[in-house]
Amino acid sequence: MKTTDITLVFQGAVKPYVTREHDDFARNIRLTRKVLPGARIVLSTWAGTELPPGLQVDAVVESADPGGLAPLKLGDSKANNINRQLLSTRAGLAAVETPYAAKLRTDCRLEHGGFIDYYREQLALDDGRDRLLASSFFTLDPSMFERLPFHLSDWFQFGPTPLLRDYWAAPPMSAKDARLYESQDHAAGSTVFERQFRARFAVEQHLCLHFAHGRGYTVPSFLNDVSDTVLMDYRRFLAQDAMLLDPWQIGLRFDKYGWVGNSPFQRLNNLMHLDWLALANPTLAGVADPAPLHALIEARRRQKALARGAFAHSRALHGLLFDPNRPHHPVRRLAARMVRHLARG
């Protein structure tokens, strides 16, 4: 695999100037070009978009905006943009002519190409069998705080171009599914985070479950369907068809969500590279000295088990602990210290 075998598809809205959030698409392209100088770059955005002058992309694909849906969560005001994301990603991937493709957001960039090295190593371990590489943030761990199986991150994805096209072939989300939990109760026992959802599935689930179902996996029938069969097949899907890398292993720089990497809560809530290794390569075949890595994986398991227990036993306090309007309450501060302690192991 050479860099000339890869096309980077940047998907999303673009502004020709540096925004108040400090988004700078022209900079993202310029810096990414330095990292992968041989790769092609495709921008997939909306018809009528004003582009920065001198933008260094190989192709621009413009699509008619299909519009947004009702906000994903009940307390949100921002539109659910899943159908926009589906349409523009598909259009960008349709313009790819190289064997491999990577899908990124326009507010991201690459600061190194580590994902290529990791992918090559995994190809060798798998005797040439391809996988879909994705970011650990936000690939949720359904045994933790948000029990949403098949929630594979869409921040960054890499793999053979036909595989990515298959992944992004899901049908649009219907207006009915986008509002399911306005008229229907969440499942009994849903956590405080799961009860926030308006839509039948999270955006990432909608994409992943259509792909996984087409490959024969048992997928959730509702948002937090954590039946034994679904969880077993989610683990099997991750072990056999996916590959998870942490953003710093990928080389992904996502300033807008820089806080996620520093959040002990999110490090526990998501499936990190260590968690994926435990699923995909439990014997650590191919690792020269597996003992230290085994020790890290075991420490991670204990860490998550303690966090799960603490979360389950504090259920009566969840309304207070996770109320964004009361960030300085003493109980919240105590819980935050506990999470930081657990995350450090």
C-alpha positions in Angstrom: 0.0 0.0 0.0 1.4 3.4 -1.1 0.1 6.8 -0.3 -0.8 7.1 -4.0 -3.3 4.2 -3.3 -5.2 6.4 -0.9 -7.9 9.1 -1.3 -8.9 11.2 1.6 -12.5 12.2 1.5 -13.2 15.4 3.6 -16.9 15.5 4.2 -19.0 18.4 5.5 -19.7 22.1 5.5 -16.8 24.5 4.7 -16.4 28.2 5.2 -13.7 30.2 3.3 -12.5 31.9 6.5 -11.3 31.0 10.0 -14.5 30.7 12.0 -15.1 31.9 15.6 -14.6 28.2 16.6 -11.2 28.5 14.9 -12.1 26.0 12.2 -9.7 26.5 9.3 -10.4 24.1 6.4 -7.6 25.5 4.2 -5.1 24.8 7.0 -6.5 21.3 7.6 -5.9 20.5 3.9 -2.5 22.1 3.8 -1.2 20.3 6.9 -2.7 17.0 5.9 -1.0 17.3 2.4 2.3 17.4 4.2 1.6 14.2 6.1 0.4 12.2 3.0 1.9 14.1 0.0 1.0 11.3 -2.5 -2.6 10.9 -1.5 -5.5 12.4 -3.4 -7.9 14.7 -1.6 -11.7 15.0 -2.4 -13.9 17.5 -0.7 -17.6 16.5 -0.6 -19.7 19.5 0.5 -22.9 21.4 -0.4 -23.9 23.1 -3.6 -23.2 26.8 -3.5 -20.4 26.5 -0.9 -17.8 29.3 -1.1 -14.4 27.7 -1.0 -11.1 29.3 0.3 -9.0 30.6 -2.5 -6.2 28.4 -3.7 -7.7 25.3 -1.9 -5.3 22.4 -2.5 -7.8 19.6 -3.3 -7.9 17.3 -6.3 -11.7 17.3 -6.7 -14.8 19.0 -5.2 -18.1 17.2 -5.1 -21.2 19.3 -4.5 -24.6 17.9 -3.4 -28.0 19.4 -2.8 -28.6 19.7 0.9 -31.4 17.2 2.0 -31.9 19.1 5.2 -31.8 18.0 8.8 -34.1 16.0 11.1 -35.4 16.6 14.6 -32.6 16.9 17.1 -31.0 13.6 18.0 -31.6 14.1 21.7 -34.6 15.4 23.6 -32.8 18.3 25.2 -30.9 19.4 22.1 -31.7 22.2 19.6 -29.2 21.2 16.9 -30.6 19.3 13.9 -29.8 15.6 13.4 -27.6 15.7 10.3 -27.4 12.0 9.6 -29.0 12.3 6.1 -26.7 15.1 5.2 -23.7 13.1 6.3 -24.9 10.0 4.4 -25.5 11.8 1.2 -22.3 13.8 1.1 -20.1 10.9 2.3 -21.6 8.6 -0.4 -21.0 11.3 -3.0 -17.4 11.8 -2.0 -16.7 8.1 -2.0 -18.3 7.8 -5.4 -15.5 10.1 -6.7 -12.7 7.9 -5.4 -10.6 6.1 -7.9 -7.9 4.6 -5.6 -8.0 1.2 -4.0 -8.1 2.7 -0.5 -10.0 5.6 1.0 -10.3 7.5 4.3 -13.3 9.4 5.4 -12.7 12.5 7.6 -14.7 15.5 8.7 -13.9 18.9 7.3 -13.1 20.2 10.8 -10.3 17.5 11.3 -6.8 17.0 10.0 -4.0 14.5 10.0 -0.8 15.3 11.9 0.9 11.9 11.0 0.0 8.8 9.0 0.3 6.2 11.8 -2.9 4.6 10.7 -1.2 3.2 7.6 1.5 1.5 9.7 -1.0 0.0 12.0 -3.2 -1.1 9.1 -0.3 -2.8 7.3 0.7 -4.7 10.5 -2.9 -5.9 10.9 -3.1 -7.0 7.3 0.0 -9.2 7.9 -1.6 -10.7 11.0 -4.9 -11.3 9.1 -3.1 -12.9 6.0 -4.3 -10.0 3.8 -7.9 -9.8 5.0 -9.1 -6.2 5.1 -10.9 -4.5 7.9 -12.7 -1.2 8.5 -10.4 1.0 10.6 -12.2 3.5 12.9 -11.5 5.8 15.9 -11.9 4.6 19.4 -13.7 7.9 20.2 -16.8 7.5 19.9 -17.0 3.7 19.6 -19.1 3.1 22.6 -18.6 0.3 25.1 -22.1 -1.1 25.6 -21.2 -2.6 29.0 -20.6 0.9 30.4 -22.6 4.1 30.7 -24.2 4.4 27.2 -25.2 0.8 26.3 -25.5 1.4 22.5 -24.3 -1.7 20.6 -22.9 -1.2 17.1 -22.0 2.4 17.8 -18.9 2.6 15.7 -17.2 6.0 15.5 -17.6 8.0 12.2 -14.9 10.5 13.1 -12.3 8.7 10.9 -12.6 5.6 8.8 -10.2 3.9 6.5 -10.2 0.8 4.4 -10.6 -0.5 0.9 -12.8 1.9 -1.1 -15.6 -0.8 -1.8 -15.8 -1.6 1.9 -16.3 2.1 2.8 -18.9 2.4 0.1 -20.8 -0.6 1.6 -20.6 0.9 5.0 -22.1 4.2 3.9 -24.9 2.5 1.8 -27.4 2.7 4.7 -30.8 4.2 3.8 -31.7 7.6 5.0 -33.1 7.9 8.6 -36.9 8.4 8.4 -38.6 11.3 10.1 -40.6 8.7 12.2 -37.4 7.0 13.5 -35.8 10.4 14.2 -38.7 11.1 16.6 -39.4 7.6 18.0 -38.9 8.4 21.7 -41.2 11.5 21.6 -44.2 9.0 21.5 -42.7 5.9 23.0 -41.1 5.2 26.4 -37.4 4.1 26.5 -36.8 0.5 27.5 -37.2 -0.3 31.2 -33.9 0.1 33.0 -32.5 2.6 30.5 -29.7 4.8 31.9 -29.8 8.5 32.3 -27.8 8.9 29.1 -30.0 6.5 27.1 -33.1 8.3 28.1 -31.8 11.5 26.4 -32.3 10.1 22.9 -35.2 11.1 20.7 -34.2 9.0 17.7 -34.7 5.2 17.5 -30.9 4.8 17.0 -27.9 7.0 17.4 -26.4 8.2 14.1 -23.4 5.9 14.4 -25.7 2.9 15.1 -27.9 3.6 12.1 -24.9 3.4 9.9 -23.2 0.4 11.5 -26.2 -1.8 12.1 -27.2 -1.7 8.4 -23.7 -2.7 7.4 -23.3 -5.4 10.0 -26.7 -6.9 9.3 -25.8 -7.2 5.7 -22.8 -9.3 6.9 -25.0 -11.7 8.9 -24.6 -10.2 12.4 -27.5 -9.9 14.8 -28.0 -6.2 15.4 -30.1 -4.2 17.9 -33.8 -3.8 17.4 -33.9 -0.7 19.6 -31.5 1.9 20.9 -30.1 0.0 24.0 -30.8 -3.5 23.0 -28.2 -5.4 25.0 -29.5 -8.9 24.6 -26.8 -11.6 24.8 -27.0 -12.4 21.1 -26.6 -8.7 20.1 -23.6 -8.2 22.4 -22.0 -11.4 21.3 -22.3 -10.4 17.7 -21.1 -6.9 18.3 -17.9 -8.3 19.9 -17.5 -10.7 17.0 -18.0 -7.8 14.5 -15.3 -5.7 16.2 -13.0 -8.7 16.5 -13.4 -9.8 12.9 -14.4 -6.9 10.7 -13.2 -3.7 12.5 -10.0 -2.2 13.8 -10.0 0.4 16.5 -7.2 2.9 17.0 -7.0 5.8 19.4 -6.9 9.2 17.6 -3.2 9.7 18.5 -2.4 6.4 16.9 -4.3 7.3 13.7 -2.7 10.7 13.5 -6.1 12.4 13.8 -6.2 15.9 15.1 -9.7 17.0 16.1 -9.4 20.3 18.0 -13.1 20.7 18.4 -13.2 17.6 20.5 -9.8 17.8 22.1 -11.5 17.6 25.5 -12.6 14.0 24.8 -9.1 12.6 25.1 -8.6 14.3 28.4 -11.9 13.1 29.8 -11.6 10.1 32.2 -15.3 9.5 31.7 -15.0 9.2 28.0 -11.9 7.0 28.2 -14.1 4.6 30.3 -17.2 5.0 28.2 -15.5 4.1 24.9 -13.7 1.1 23.5 -10.1 2.1 23.3 -7.4 0.3 21.3 -6.5 -1.8 24.3 -10.1 -3.0 24.6 -10.2 -3.8 20.9 -6.9 -5.8 21.2 -8.4 -7.9 23.9 -11.3 -8.8 21.6 -9.4 -9.2 18.3 -6.1 -10.7 19.4 -6.5 -12.1 22.9 -3.3 -14.1 22.7 -1.4 -11.0 21.4 -0.1 -13.1 18.5 2.7 -11.3 16.7 3.7 -9.1 19.7 7.4 -9.6 20.5 7.0 -9.2 24.3 3.3 -9.6 25.1 3.6 -9.7 29.0 3.5 -5.9 29.5 0.5 -5.5 27.1 -1.3 -8.4 28.8 -0.8 -6.5 32.1 -2.2 -3.3 30.7 -5.3 -5.1 29.3 -6.0 -6.8 32.6 -5.6 -3.5 34.5 -8.0 -2.0 32.0 -10.6 -4.8 32.6 -10.4 -4.2 36.4 -10.7 -0.5 35.9 -13.9 -0.8 33.8 -15.4 -3.4 36.2 -15.0 -1.0 39.1 -16.5 1.9 37.1 -19.5 -0.3 36.1 -20.1 -1.2 39.7 -19.9 2.4 40.9 -22.3 3.5 38.1 -24.8 0.8 38.9 -24.8 1.5 42.7 -25.1 5.3 42.3 -28.2 5.1 40.1 -30.4 7.0 42.6 -28.0 10.0 42.3 -27.7 10.0 38.5 -30.2 12.9 38.0 -27.9 15.1 40.1 -24.5 13.6 39.1 -25.1 14.2 35.4 -27.1 17.4 35.5 -25.2 19.9 33.3 -26.8 22.8 35.1 -25.2 21.9 38.4 -21.5 21.4 37.6 -20.2 22.6 40.9 -22.4 20.5 43.3 -20.2 18.8 45.9 -21.5 15.4 45.0 -20.6 16.0 41.4 -17.1 17.0 42.3 -16.7 13.9 44.5 -17.9 11.7 41.6 -15.5 13.4 39.2 -12.6 12.7 41.5 -13.7 9.1 41.7 -13.9 8.7 37.9 -10.4 10.3 37.5 -9.1 7.8 40.1 -10.6 4.9 38.3 -9.4 6.1 34.9 -5.8 6.2 36.2 -6.2 2.7 37.5 
